Every structure is written in structure tokens, then in C-alpha cells.
Amino acid sequence: MMDRTMFNPSGDDGVISTNDDASGCKRHAVRVGYWKDDYIGSFVSNTDRKAPEINRGYFARVKGIEIFIDKFLEKTGDKCQIINLGCGFDTLYWRLRDAGHMITNFIELDFPMVTSRKCMAIKRHKNLLSKLHCEDGEVRFNPTDMHAANYHVMGVDLRHIDEIENKLKQAEVDFTLPTLFLAECVLVYIESEHCSNLLKWLSSHFSSGFIVNYEQVNMNDRFGEVMLSNLRSRGCDLAGVEACQTLDTQIDRFLNCGWHGAKAWDMVQVYQSLPSNEIQRIEKLELLDEAELLTQLFQHYCISISWTGEEFEDIEIT
Ligand SMILES: C[S@@+](CC[C@H](N)C(=O)[O-])C[C@H]1O[C@@H](n2cnc3c(N)ncnc32)[C@H](O)[C@@H]1O
């Protein structure tokens, strides 16, 4: 019998529930046809209809992040690691497998409340389980963690560095391999001091690291204030919002934590850089009533990248 408080004694329920929002929105956008994901439906079954602006926002988020994943993999090939921070129900491992990739090691971290549900879904769905590679034919599960040969999901609070180190060792992390860190709408939920500790620890331990971070920006204007108060009223504080004031504050947070370089783009720029045939295709899917609202949303989210290894410094959005 699993007790909620056993896994989450500190009361992070509001933050944890953001995974249900994100996964539900992705599931709906996939169903409408914005992008293909054969696996999200195994983690989330029913979702409400979402507004077209939300669907387009998620499309830009998923496709924008994909650009940088592809650029990283073009440089490293599959001999690399991916560490998905605050992974939620992300299906990237399975999408990469379908695209022919067999990454050396793929590690997913989130609160135990989330990873226990991810483990359960993987165990129950053959389409997920059958794609996990295991040398001895066995995938090891406990209620919050699972380990296959090159895929690991583990429950951990990203504010606790000792726990992270311990978990990464359990997943046989290799600090010398090129490593892609994904932080898709995660760092903003972590208090600045804890986030700095995490970023410093990563930059000092991985000699060839590349991080892709998606989250809020321009949060000090009126629209940003309204976003903040809406989230607070749903019990979800953006504890790390300090780094989300401008694209420069996004860049500085990495440079101040030992990363060698960083770049950032708001989602207006990211959307404009996506392939025009894809934009034309998705813009026909649904009529957009609130074009101005979509622009405002795009102005308030960004993708930033940062690196410790020199080989990643020429990566650009286009
Ligand atoms: C908005 S969801 C995003 C999930 C996934 N990255 C995606 O984009 O689909 C934020 C995720 O970060 C996780 N998270 C936030 N703070 C965390 C912490 N301190 N430790 C572990 N996970 C955390 C939440 O549990 C949640 O799953």
C-alpha cells in the first residue's frame, strides 16, 4: 500500500500536479494531430479539450526542444547520456528508439510520486516495456524506480544533491560521456538556491555537458504577474522565478553556476525558426481565435541552452 505522505512529506503536491497538466495537454495536442507520439496515451488516458493557443504553445515547446536534442545527437551520436530532470511522463526514450537511436544511458528523475506512476505505466503497457533493452532479460522494478540496461527512472527530490548523486550512481552514470540534460518546465519550480546548487554540481561533475531548459521568461511584466498569481491560486508557486525575468537572467544563471556558455530565445523566435511546412500544416488544424494571446504566451516562455564542453558552443536555433 503506497501512502502519499511517504513519498512526498514536504507538500509539493501543486508542483507534482503540473506533470498531469503538461501530459494532459500533450496528449490532447497529439490527438488533434500537432505531432506524433505513439506513447503518451499509455501514460494519460482521458483529457479535456484544450484551446488552440495551448495546443500551438505545446507544439512549439516540443518541436523547439527537439531541435536541440537532434543537434546534440548529431554531434555525439548515440554514445552519450541523456538525463531528464523532472521528466514527468515524457516519452522521449521511446520516440528516440523509434527513430533508430540506442542511447548509451537514458536516466529519468522526478519526485517519487511521479516516478512511481511512470514505473507502473511502463510495467502495464507492453508497447513501453517491450522497447526497453535488457541484457539479462530482466527489468528491475521497485515502487518508485526501475532499471533496464540503458534506461532508468528514479524517484528523487532535485533539491537534494546527495540523493541525486546516489541515484545517478545506481544508474551507472558515466561523468566523462557527453551528457544532455533536459529541464522542460522544471527549474522554475525549484528555489533559486537549490537550483544554483544543482546547476553547479552538474557543471562541475560532467566535463561534456549540454543542457536544454524550457520555462517562463519576462515574468516581471503585467502578463507575467497574472500568470504567477493564477498558478499560486492553484497551489503552485514558481519558487525559481528570479531567473525568469529576461533572456539575460536566464543566460546568467548558467554562467554564474560554472557553465561555460549559454544562449536563450523566446518562443516567438523559436516558433519562427521551426520548418515552414510544419507551421503551415499545424496552422490549418484549428482556427485560432486568440492570436494576440498566443503571441503573449510565446513572449513569456523561452528555451535556453548551456554547455560545459566546447563541442557544443556552436549550436544555434537554426
Ligand atoms: C511541468 S512538469 C514537466 C514534466 C516534463 N518535463 C514535461 O515537460 O512533460 C514539472 C515536473 O518537474 C517535477 N519537479 C519539480 N520540482 C522537482 C523537484 N524538486 N524534484 C523532482 N522533480 C521535480 C515535477 O514533479 C513535474 O513532474
The ligand as a Gaussian input file, in Angstrom:
#p B3LYP/6-31G(d) Opt

LIG

0 1
 C        5.540000      20.946000     -15.658000
 S        6.044000      19.332000     -15.226000
 C        7.017000      18.913000     -16.655000
 C        7.190000      17.451000     -16.879000
 C        8.011000      17.102000     -18.131000
 N        9.343000      17.650000     -18.037000
 C        7.305000      17.641000     -19.341000
 O        7.640000      18.745000     -19.786000
 O        6.387000      16.977000     -19.847000
 C        7.282000      19.651000     -13.995000
 C        7.897000      18.383000     -13.437000
 O        9.025000      18.740000     -12.619000
 C        8.989000      17.924000     -11.475000
 N        9.735000      18.596000     -10.386000
 C        9.618000      19.886000      -9.990000
 N       10.407000      20.117000      -8.908000
 C       11.047000      18.947000      -8.651000
 C       11.975000      18.531000      -7.649000
 N       12.402000      19.366000      -6.701000
 N       12.411000      17.261000      -7.661000
 C       11.965000      16.385000      -8.605000
 N       11.083000      16.720000      -9.577000
 C       10.621000      17.986000      -9.593000
 C        7.505000      17.786000     -11.171000
 O        7.219000      16.714000     -10.313000
 C        6.926000      17.601000     -12.577000
 O        6.890000      16.269000     -12.974000

